[in-house]
Amino acid sequence: MSLHSKIFDSCESFACKIHNFHVGIIKHIQTSKEQYKFRVDLHKYHDALHVGDYFIILIKLEQCPLKTRHQLQVNSAKSFKVLQTIKSNSYAIKLPLNFDINSIFYMKDLVIYKTQ
């Protein structure tokens, strides 16, 4: 066997190993993406909300001014009406005028108000 054919076989073997390594990496990335998507989808809300539905707002204290915190605590059992769907996960809510906070909330901050 000539030196030229030995070098060619060695290069071909190396290229095959690199190709197999890349295929393994691609499979690993695809598996990782699928697992990540599954975990993200677990946290998504799949119920479509409609204008006119009533919700209770869950709000963190650091999201609003001190004056409004007290008003929200007083009205915490009160339901608020959805005025408009902004995106698939954000909604404009009808709030009293004396509330000094933005009236747009994400779905994660809303709990469906069910009357008995």
N, C-alpha and C positions, 0 to 999 in steps of 0.2 A: 504494500500500500504506500502510495506516495505521500510526501509531506503535505502537498496541496489538498489531497482528499481527506487527510486526518484533520487539518484545520477546518475544512468545509463541514465535516461531520461534527466537530466540536462546536462550531458556530450554529449549526442547525439544531443541535441538542440544546444549546443555550437559549436560542430563540423559542424553542418549544417549551422550555421551562418558564421563560418570561410570559409566554402566551397563557400557559396554564395558571400562573400566578395572577395574571390580570383577570382571567375568568373567575377565579376564586374571589378576588376583591369585588368584582361586579356582583356576584351572588351575595356576598356579605352585605354590600351596600343596599341591595334590593330587599333583603330580609330585614335590615335595620329600618329602612323606610316604611315597610309594611307594619312593623311593630310600633313605630312612632305614630303612624296614621291611626292604628287601632287605639292607642292610648289617648290620642287627641279626640277621636270620635266618641270615646266614652264620656267626655265632658261636654259634648255639644247637646243642645236642646233640639229635639226633633219635632216638637209640637209647634205648629204654625200658630201664631197669635194674630188676632184680628182687631181691627179698630172697633172700639166699643166694649171690649173685654175689660174686666176690672182686676186690679192687682194690688198686692201689698208690696211696698217698697222696702227692701233690705238695704240699709245704707250704713257705711262705716262712719264713725264719728269724725275722722280726719278729712272726710270728703265735703264737709259743709261748715259754715261759720257757727260760732257759739249760739247766736240767737236762733238760728234755724234748727240746731240740735234739739233744743227744748221743744220747738214746735213739732218736729218729727216724732219725738218721744210721746208727746201728748196725742198726736194723731196716728200713732203706730198701728192701732187696730182698725183704722179707717182704710177703705179701699180707694184707689185712684183709677181713673179711666184712661184707656189708651186712646190718644187722639190721632196718631199717625204712625205708620211703620216707616222708619228711616232706612234701615237695611234689614237683612234677615235676622239680625241679632240685636238691633237697637230700636227703641221706640220713644216717641214723644208722649209724655204723660201729662194729664191735666192736673196742675198743682195750684193751690191757692196763690194769689198774687203776693201775699206777704212772705212767702218762702223765698229766700235769697239764694236759690240754687238753680242750676240748669235743669230744664225739664226733660232732658233726653237721658235715658237709662239703657244699660245693656240688659239682656235677658237674664244674666246671672244675678242681677240685683232685684229681680221681680219674682214674686211668688203668686201663682194664680189664686184669686180670691173665689172660693166656692161657697155659695149660700146653701144652707141645708133645707 
